[in-house]
Amino acid sequence: MDAIVPEIRIAQTQPQSQPEPATAPAEVAAVAAPVEHSAIRRYLLARGNSSVTDGVFKVLMLLCGLSIFAIVALIAWELIQQSQLSWHAFGFKFFYSSFSDPTTGLPSYWDPVNNRFSALPFVYGTLVSSLLALVLAVPLSVGVAIFLTEMCPKFLRGPLAFLTELLAAIPSIIYGLWAFFILVPLLREYGNPFLIKALGWTGLFNDQNPTGLGYFASSVILAIMILPIISSLTREVMTAVPHSQREAVLALGATRWEMIRMGVLRNARIGIVGAIILGLGRALGETMAVTMIIGNTPSISRSLLANGSSMASVIANEFTEAVSAMHLSALIEIGLALFIVTIIVNAFARILVWAVTRGAPAQVR
């Protein structure tokens, strides 16, 4: 009997696969939930190609910038064209010559009847009133700027700076009315007699003008009008001086006044000069207030109490009344000269202010 051999079966075991790591619920939610974009992101995704829009915007902004140059060029061109008649008739002598009156033999500067014109009294009146206004306004403006920047209490700086700059927002006609009804009577009754008594020996205050108008009255009102301009720019320039300059001077044992004089004013002097020149440009072009106060007389006088006229005031007074072409052309030539001088003075002043501040914004600390 044959022996029975048992069957041996080998079970093939497959390798067990590693269980997949469980996904965190937060990750599952993040994958499943749609991504929410902000409103700005949705707009940027939906706008498509913006090269055309950017190109149009660039061209428009370029035109806006060039329009300033175009406006200035058009004004200059129109003034030059309209003043050709006076320019060819008088030339440069228009600004420094005079004529002799055949009746009295006295110098005559402005004779619309005989078409003889000279801008000399108006140039003289403009320079005298503007420079005298600077003499009156600069010490007060710099003093206000020093007080606001270095010595004023914090609770008072804001209101005082606001009130100072508010003076620049008052229309010039308001200044003229105030000067005509308030300032001129005060000068006529008290100011001019005192100046004649105290400084009459100089020859600058020896005119018995009964009206109270004249160069000095117009200079006082101009000084009030340019005070906020010089003060605000001077404060901006002084603010731009680094604190290290102040600390270094104080560390050497200097007093507050010595610190302001050596550490602040010395470093800001170029910008302060620029602020003063910018105030001069404002005074040169002032029209309404000066027209109401200066007296409007085309003459030249040594006395500051005498009546006079300025370049802006003669244009305001006579432009609508000019009947001859020569008269109108002479007025436009005065306007052209005032336009050129104002641009040059303001440009030079801005360069000086920028040299110190380098475009730093004004601050009230």
Secondary structure, 3 states (H helix, E strand, C coil): CCCCCCCCCCCCCCCCCCCCCCCCHHHHHHHHCCCCCCHHHHHHHHCCCCHHHHHHHHHHHHHHHHHHHHHHHHHHHHHHHHCHHHHHHHHHHHHCCCEECCCCCCEECEECCCCEECCHHHHHHHHHHHHHHHHHHHHHHHHHHHHHHHHCCHHHHHHHHHHHHHHHHCCHHHHHHHHHHHHHHHHHHHHHHHHHHHHHHHCCCCCCCCCCCCHHHHHHHHHHHHHHHHHHHHHHHHHCCCHHHHHHHHHCCCCHHHHHHHHHHHHHHHHHHHHHHHHHHHHHHCCHHHHHHCECCCCCCCCCCCCECCHHHHHHHHCCCCCCHHHHHHHHHHHHHHHHHHHHHHHHHHHHHHHHHCCCCCCCC
